[in-house]
């Protein structure tokens, strides 16, 4: 057995509805600007005929389970919520066709891609990576995984409230690139593996939260997600 200088990071995992086993997390991929109205509100409209999906990643160590209270992160004055439907990959896949994309889907979840918006926009406008804005400690929130093997979700309400007030309300049928297209494109660049999560993008209505705010969101017929913003450390 190898001896380590310090203990390796623990395996990140999520509960699976109806099972005692947990879903071990491998990687977290996120699709940027995947709802037209959100792209417009961010000042970067998307023309699907001229563009293809783009992605950023978040470390598995940023994952927290729904219901947690997380500290307001350092280095930002503009901490935003982004409500998303999450795809859980259950089988290996490389260069998966859109027609076969369903074969690697294990299930779905409801997630929050928390964002230091001020830092993200500075990086975006300077053409720099988004890591400081996106790859935030405790910034990837996710519900339990709902097994839906081989199924493609192409419609369903997606919504979010802060302190009971509606902030985001849309439908996943408004995704610019749908689940089949995302899997087909992403698998051109990565050998997708069991345990990968794909955050599929957020609709319009993103906005800031402050200490004490309670965030609740849902994807119809899948799951709900909740988060409380705690004091900065």
C-alpha positions in Angstrom: 0.0 0.0 0.0 1.4 3.4 -0.9 2.1 5.8 2.0 1.0 9.4 1.5 2.4 12.5 3.1 -1.1 13.6 3.9 -4.5 12.1 3.6 -5.9 12.2 0.0 -9.2 14.0 -0.6 -12.3 12.1 0.3 -14.4 10.7 -2.5 -17.3 13.1 -3.1 -20.7 11.5 -3.5 -24.4 12.1 -3.6 -27.4 10.0 -2.4 -29.4 8.1 -5.0 -33.1 8.1 -4.6 -34.4 4.6 -3.6 -30.9 3.1 -3.1 -28.5 2.6 -0.2 -25.5 3.0 -2.5 -24.2 6.5 -3.2 -23.2 8.1 -6.5 -19.5 8.7 -6.5 -18.5 11.9 -8.3 -15.8 11.8 -10.9 -15.9 15.2 -12.7 -18.3 18.2 -12.9 -18.8 19.8 -16.4 -20.9 22.9 -16.8 -22.4 24.2 -20.1 -22.2 28.0 -20.5 -25.0 30.2 -21.8 -27.4 27.4 -22.8 -30.7 29.4 -22.6 -31.2 32.2 -25.0 -32.8 34.6 -22.5 -29.9 34.1 -20.1 -27.4 34.6 -22.8 -29.1 37.9 -23.7 -29.2 39.0 -20.0 -25.5 38.4 -19.8 -24.9 40.5 -22.9 -23.7 37.6 -25.0 -26.5 36.4 -27.3 -26.0 32.9 -28.9 -26.5 32.0 -32.5 -26.7 28.2 -32.6 -26.1 28.2 -36.3 -22.7 29.8 -35.9 -21.6 28.5 -32.5 -21.2 25.2 -30.6 -21.5 24.6 -26.9 -18.8 25.7 -24.5 -17.9 24.3 -21.1 -16.1 25.0 -17.9 -15.3 22.6 -15.1 -15.7 22.7 -11.3 -13.7 20.6 -8.9 -15.5 17.6 -7.3 -14.3 19.1 -4.0 -16.7 22.1 -4.5 -19.7 19.8 -4.3 -22.1 20.2 -1.4 -25.4 18.3 -0.9 -28.8 20.1 -1.1 -29.9 21.5 2.2 -26.5 22.7 3.3 -25.5 26.1 4.7 -22.4 27.5 3.1 -20.3 30.5 3.9 -20.5 33.6 1.7 -17.3 33.1 -0.3 -14.3 35.4 -0.1 -13.2 37.9 -2.8 -16.7 38.8 -4.1 -19.4 41.4 -3.6 -21.8 39.8 -6.1 -22.5 36.2 -5.3 -25.1 34.7 -7.7 -27.4 31.7 -8.0 -27.8 29.7 -11.2 -30.5 27.0 -11.2 -29.8 24.0 -13.4 -30.8 20.5 -14.4 -28.0 18.1 -13.9 -27.3 14.9 -15.9 -25.6 12.0 -14.1 -23.5 9.8 -16.4 -23.7 6.1 -15.6 -21.6 4.5 -18.4 -18.4 5.3 -20.2 -18.8 7.0 -23.5 -16.5 8.6 -26.1 -17.7 10.1 -29.4 -21.2 9.2 -28.5 -23.7 10.0 -31.3 -26.7 12.1 -30.4 -28.9 9.1 -31.2 -27.1 7.0 -28.7 -26.7 9.7 -26.0 -29.4 8.1 -23.8 -27.3 5.0 -23.4 -24.9 6.6 -21.0 -27.5 8.5 -18.9 -27.9 7.2 -15.4 -30.2 9.8 -14.0 -30.8 13.5 -13.2 -30.7 16.0 -10.4 -31.4 19.6 -9.6 -28.3 21.7 -9.0 -27.0 25.2 -8.3 -24.0 26.6 -10.0 -23.0 29.3 -7.5 -21.0 32.1 -9.1 -18.8 35.0 -8.0 -20.3 37.1 -10.8 -18.0 40.1 -10.4 -14.9 37.9 -10.8 -16.4 35.9 -13.7 -17.2 39.1 -15.7 -13.8 40.6 -15.1 -12.2 37.3 -16.4 -14.7 37.1 -19.3 -14.0 40.6 -20.5 -10.2 40.1 -20.3 -10.4 36.8 -22.1 -9.2 34.9 -19.0 -10.3 31.6 -17.5 -13.4 31.7 -15.3 -12.0 29.6 -12.4 -12.1 32.3 -9.7 -15.7 33.1 -10.7 -17.0 29.5 -11.0 -14.7 27.0 -9.2 -15.8 28.1 -5.8 -15.4 26.1 -2.5 -18.9 24.8 -1.7 -20.1 26.3 -5.0 -21.6 23.2 -6.7 -24.8 22.3 -5.0 -26.8 19.2 -6.0 -29.8 17.2 -4.9 -30.0 13.5 -4.7 -29.5 11.7 -8.0 -32.8 10.4 -9.4 -32.3 7.1 -11.4 -33.7 7.5 -15.0 -31.5 5.1 -16.9 -31.6 5.5 -20.6 -34.0 8.5 -20.5 -33.7 11.8 -22.1 -35.4 14.7 -20.4 -36.4 17.3 -23.0 -39.1 19.3 -21.2 -40.2 20.3 -17.7 -40.4 23.4 -15.6 -37.3 24.7 -13.9 -37.6 27.4 -11.2 -35.9 29.0 -8.3 -37.0 31.2 -5.4 -34.9 33.3 -2.9 -36.7 33.7 0.5 -39.9 32.5 -1.2 -39.7 35.1 -4.0 -39.6 33.8 -7.6 -36.4 34.6 -9.4 -36.1 32.1 -12.2 -38.9 30.4 -14.1 -38.5 28.6 -17.4 -38.6 25.1 -19.0 -35.8 22.8 -20.0 -37.3 22.6 -23.5 -35.7 26.1 -23.9 -32.2 24.7 -23.7 -30.2 25.9 -26.8 -28.3 22.6 -26.9 -30.4 19.7 -25.6 -29.2 16.7 -23.6 -28.5 14.6 -26.7 -26.5 17.4 -28.3 -24.6 18.2 -25.2 -23.5 14.6 -24.6 -22.6 14.1 -28.3 -20.5 17.3 -28.3 -18.8 16.9 -24.9 -17.9 13.3 -25.7 -15.8 14.5 -28.6 -13.4 16.0 -26.2 -13.6 13.8 -23.1 -14.0 10.1 -22.5 -17.1 10.5 -20.3 -17.1 8.2 -17.3 -19.6 6.9 -14.7 -19.8 9.6 -12.0 -19.5 12.6 -14.3 -22.1 15.3 -13.7 -23.1 17.7 -16.4 -24.8 21.0 -15.3 -26.8 21.8 -18.4 -27.1 25.6 -18.0 -29.3 28.2 -16.3 -32.3 30.2 -17.5 -32.7 33.9 -17.2 -33.2 35.6 -13.8 -29.9 35.0 -12.2 -29.1 37.4 -9.4 -27.2 38.1 -6.1 -27.7 36.6 -2.7 -26.6 37.8 0.7 -25.9 36.3 4.1 -29.1 34.7 5.5 -30.8 34.1 2.1 -32.5 30.8 1.6 -32.5 29.5 -2.0 -34.9 26.8 -3.2 -35.1 25.4 -6.7 -36.7 22.5 -8.6 -36.8 20.7 -11.9 -40.3 19.3 -12.6 -40.7 15.6 -12.0 -37.0 15.3 -11.0 -35.9 16.9 -7.7 -35.6 20.0 -5.6 -32.5 21.7 -4.3 -32.0 24.1 -1.3 -29.2 26.2 0.0 -28.7 28.7 2.8 -26.1 31.4 2.6 -24.2 31.7 5.8 -21.8 34.3 7.2 -18.4 34.8 5.5 -15.6 33.0 7.3 
